[in-house]
Amino acid sequence: MALLPIIPGDNIGSRLLLGLLVVIFGAFFVTVSSRIVGLIGSSNNPISGMTIATIMATCLVFIGVGWTGKVFEPMALVVGGMICVAAANAGATSQDLKTGYIVGATPKYQQLALFIGVIVSSIVIGWTVKILDTPSTALAALGVKHAIGETYSAPQATLMATIIKGILGGDLDWQFVMVGVFIAIVLELCNIKALSFAVGTYLPLATTLPIFVGGFMLICAVAALAIAFGYAVAVTVAIEEILRGIVLSIELVVKETQATFAATPEEQPYRLGVRTPMANLFLAGDWTDTGLPATLESAVVSGERAAAAAAGYLCVP
């Protein structure tokens, strides 16, 4: 890494420090990412939170060695970007290999597919971002060099840039940081996840509104199933849980680590089986009655049972 000319830095020593920070933070957050994915799945992997934590820690290290000012801002961003990619790949790889083990896949071919996926996605994403970031003729005439941030909002990038410039420039308004800390404490005391609330706070309404609409449509669909099939008790419990999340969905992104039900004997009667009153309708999902908690293993087991039941139905004359 220290020998790559594209890495910012005045000399090999500064690049070596970047490499050391990437190794240290990478080892930590890759482990955290894999652990979280093993517990709650990759959809709830807080990659942005780990990236922001890395950027803040990197900036504090820079201040400790006397590196302040704009010249060091790209260096902090490089460390954060590499950790972001590493954490994302770690979580996805862990879940992929875990699922492959359950279904009996060969790790060799899974890893080859992961290499292909990383290379192709890097090319496609880089090309897409380049196109989106190219300003229109009107913006270029106004002196705008980047469309992202002008035509297209970039809340996460804006937050990261604000943190880097504020810490390294010495003008970060720490009173807002402290206000955020105490708001997070109050939210946790109210049994509301601070991370979800914080993410939803800086995302625009256009992003969070579809979540509300989707949740409302889900309630309508579940209610229709309740009327059609008589799953009144189970559906009532489901609607209550959904409503509890939708109340806050306009203000936050619902990425709740406790969204799964408690696998207790009291909850077991509410879990539905594969078969339904309709002969050609079968249920699958980690929430069904598989004898396991709502985990990836439960989802795989339910899928296999639903597929077997469907195959059996198709064989009926």
Secondary structure by P-SEA (a helix, b strand, c coil): cccccccccccaaaaaaaaaaaaaaaaaaaaaaaaaaacccccccaaaaaaaaaaaaaaaaaaaaccccccaaaaaaaaaaaaaaaaaaaaaaaaaaaaaaaacccaaaaaaaaaaaaaaaaaaaaaaaaaaacccaaaaaaccccccccccccaaaaaaaaaaaaaaaccccaaaaaaaaaaaaaaaaacccaaaaaaaaacccccaaaaaaaaaaaaaaaaaaaaaccaaaaaaaaaaaaaaaaaacccccccccccccccccccccccccccccccccccccccccccccccaaaaaaaaaaaaaaaaaaaacc
